[in-house]
Amino acid sequence: MRQWMRRQGGWWLAGLLLAGAGAAWLARAELRQIHEDFEVNGRIAHRLMSQQVVQYDAVLATLALLEPVAGELRPERRLTSVYPSVLEVERRGAGAAWSQPQLAAPEAASRRERRPAYLADEFARGRYRLVIGADPNSYALGIDLATAVPWRDWPMDPKTSPVRVTLEQAGAQFVVQPGRADPAQGWSFEFRKVLASDSQPFELVAVRQVSWRELPWLTMAAWSLAVAAVLAGIHALRRQRVARRRAEELLRLGQVARLNALGELAAGMAHELNQPLTAVLANTQAARRLLEDDPPELDTARAAMKQAAEQARRAADVVGRLRRVIERPERSAETRAVDLQETLRGALHLLAPELARRAVTPAIEAPEPAPVRVRADPVALEQIVHNLLMNALQALEPVPVAERRLRLRIASERGSGLLAVSDSGIGLSAEALPRVFEPFFSTRDGGLGLGLSLSETLASGMGGSLSAAAESPRGARFTLRLPLAGSDGANGAGLPA
């Protein structure tokens, strides 16, 4: 069960890792795209606003170069109709004073720096003044930032865009675009760049808050479902392949068992056929003598022939059982070092459907970490372990599911490797225990009675033994002992018998 859970847990972990990695990649790609779009929009907004403020520098420079003509209307008054963002234009001639005394300081700065200078007295409201000091006239422009924004070319919709755009200068801030503030924000992108005008060094600041809701959840969910579908398909194919291999292995093991059972059948059949054939011979000889008497004893002869016929049918039954077994014996393989625990795991893998069908979870006790390696024929050992496990499962069938126990113990002791198979099944009676390894003896209806006999013969042929004992309060225990492999065979701490 733990191995099954580990295998299933591995599939779950692989699925979660793939789904998580894919979802993270999709989220990262979406965030990268949002950031790239944000950067592009920020650069476009910066370029557009820079063009606007540079245009005001050019307008003031042009006004400063104009020479007034006597009697001509002041040309600067037409600027407000040409540039909607220019709220007002004021000219100060030589010897005159500004209408607002605070314009004197930026004019002095303009003359000193030889470029326009600004007065940000109402910058938070989106208004400021740009002054140029020149001779014979100085000029001041009143500019409205909200009107100065070229909305027709603006890269974002100011009503729906989540990007907040502001112009900042000396701690003052004018909001160009409010954007969207999300309290459940997950990521924040920022773009900062000063406008391309020395006279108006306003910093354009764009901020984009990306919330968790903006991640591509549908795409990530589709990816996770696709991963789950692919893994489910792979898992199903793998299960089909494992089931096919299990069926092939069971078929091979069954064929080997039938081939090995032939020798056991021959030995048992010699015993089984000896008695009926002897009786047939005796009865036929007696019938012949009775028929030769004068007068012949017909009734007694008929009885003798009837008994001979019954014994002949008994012999025919024995031969019929033999015909159900494959008649090709296989040469026994040489023994070699075999991992007893690995063999047990292979047998449990083959019998996994049987274990699941009977709701039996085996409890395994084995020395760790050193394996118990025995000297055995791998195929014969597989057959013995398979027979013992199947017998245990069949003994558990009449028992209620809650009371079914299967305990498997592997140990090394006194130069031998030990495998004990204990069950809480119907057990062995005192009469059946001495005969459990006899050929054709079975406590199960329809049983051939050769499995345990063959297993005991195979174990003996490999220099080992197979014994049976009754468990308390109910059940049976079969113990297989085989020589440990190598001179240092006592590898692994032995468990108490």
Secondary structure as UniProt FT lines:
FT   HELIX           2..65
FT   TURN            70..71
FT   HELIX           75..78
FT   HELIX           79..82
FT   TURN            84..85
FT   STRAND          86..92
FT   TURN            94..95
FT   HELIX           101..103
FT   HELIX           104..113
FT   STRAND          117..122
FT   HELIX           123..125
FT   STRAND          127..132
FT   STRAND          138..144
FT   HELIX           145..148
FT   HELIX           151..153
FT   TURN            158..160
FT   STRAND          163..169
FT   TURN            170..171
FT   STRAND          172..177
FT   TURN            183..184
FT   STRAND          185..194
FT   STRAND          203..211
FT   HELIX           212..214
FT   HELIX           217..292
FT   HELIX           298..323
FT   STRAND          336..339
FT   HELIX           340..350
FT   HELIX           352..357
FT   TURN            358..359
FT   STRAND          363..365
FT   STRAND          373..376
FT   HELIX           378..396
FT   TURN            397..398
FT   HELIX           401..403
FT   STRAND          406..413
FT   TURN            414..415
FT   STRAND          416..423
FT   TURN            430..432
FT   HELIX           433..435
FT   TURN            436..437
FT   TURN            439..440
FT   TURN            445..446
FT   HELIX           451..461
FT   TURN            462..463
FT   STRAND          465..470
FT   STRAND          476..484
FT   TURN            487..488
//
